């Protein structure tokens, strides 16, 4: 059989097809039904398979390495995406926590201001009551003095 030229596609499938063809076209021995093959053609085909097989294996290993690299890269990207998502979630929770804390502080501040304002109003009311009470007492004394003076004037 003629040697395969470099122009021919010499891959493992082609060589397997040739081996199969060799088996199906071989002559059979009478009585035993065994195949008769040309030993040199079979040896050449086996040598070609041995030559091609390492290239096929290297190619398959390269594909597997590329696949592993893609998987690894994808896993790293997924891990980074998850890490970023967790960081953002924590940041949002922190922001919400800060917001809740700020709102609680604002409520407390408003309550303190309202309490202080009410205390000041109560204090001002008490002060005004005291001043007005004192003024009433002073006015009552002055009124009493005025009435006594008017009575004295009237009695003369």
Secondary structure, 3 states (H helix, E strand, C coil): CCCCCCCCCCCHHHHHHHHHHHHHHCEECCCCCCEECCHHHHHHHHHHHHHHHHHHHHHHHHHHHHHHHHHHHHHHHHHHHHHHHHHHHHHHHHHHHHHHHHHHHHHHHHHHHHHHHHHHHHHHHHHHHHHHHHHHHHHHHHHHHHHHHHHHHHCC
